[in-house]
Amino acid sequence: MQSQRFAVEFERRTVGIAVRVPGGFMFFASSDEFEAIDGRLFPRARALERELKKAARNRRRKSRARGTRRQVITQGAI
């Protein structure tokens, strides 16, 4: 049996590949942004899509929080 591989795109860019395996799809990230879900097995492509969205939201929240801390530090130094 030939393995099925698919490029995974998120927000118009390729972020990894999904390989069809018994039990679903194994995700391999090509972007550091999604390393948290690299190597995970997803029962369906929709489950992978949900996790990509969740990982992107979490990363954005962390970025915003770091930006807020930098502003506070900068303002405190003045």
C-alpha positions in Angstrom: 0.0 0.0 0.0 1.3 3.4 -0.9 1.3 6.1 1.8 -0.8 9.1 1.3 0.9 12.5 2.1 -0.6 15.9 2.0 0.9 19.4 2.2 -0.8 21.2 5.1 -1.5 24.9 4.5 -2.6 27.4 7.1 -3.2 31.1 6.4 -1.9 30.7 2.9 1.4 29.1 3.7 2.7 25.6 4.0 3.2 24.6 7.6 3.9 20.9 7.3 2.7 17.6 6.0 0.1 15.1 7.0 0.7 11.4 6.4 -2.2 9.0 6.3 -1.5 6.2 8.9 -3.7 3.6 10.6 -6.0 5.6 12.9 -5.8 9.0 11.1 -3.2 11.5 10.0 0.3 12.1 11.5 1.3 15.7 11.3 4.9 16.8 10.7 5.5 20.5 11.1 7.8 22.4 8.8 7.3 25.6 10.8 8.5 26.3 14.3 5.1 28.0 15.0 3.5 24.5 15.0 6.2 22.5 16.8 3.8 21.9 19.7 1.7 19.6 17.6 4.5 18.1 15.5 4.3 14.3 15.5 0.8 14.1 16.8 -1.8 11.7 15.4 -5.2 13.2 14.5 -8.2 11.0 13.8 -9.5 13.3 11.1 -8.2 16.2 9.0 -10.8 18.5 10.7 -9.2 17.7 14.1 -5.8 18.7 12.7 -7.3 22.0 11.3 -8.8 22.8 14.8 -5.4 22.3 16.5 -3.6 24.5 13.9 -6.1 27.3 14.7 -5.7 26.8 18.4 -1.9 26.8 18.2 -1.9 30.0 16.1 -4.2 31.7 18.6 -2.0 30.6 21.6 1.1 31.9 19.8 -0.6 35.3 19.1 -1.7 35.6 22.7 1.9 35.0 23.9 3.3 37.5 21.4 0.8 40.1 22.6 1.7 39.4 26.2 5.4 39.8 25.5 4.7 43.1 23.7 2.7 44.4 26.7 5.6 43.5 29.0 8.1 45.3 26.8 6.0 48.4 26.8 5.7 48.4 30.6 9.4 47.9 31.0 10.2 50.7 28.5 7.7 53.1 30.1 9.1 52.3 33.6 12.6 53.2 32.4 11.7 56.7 31.3 
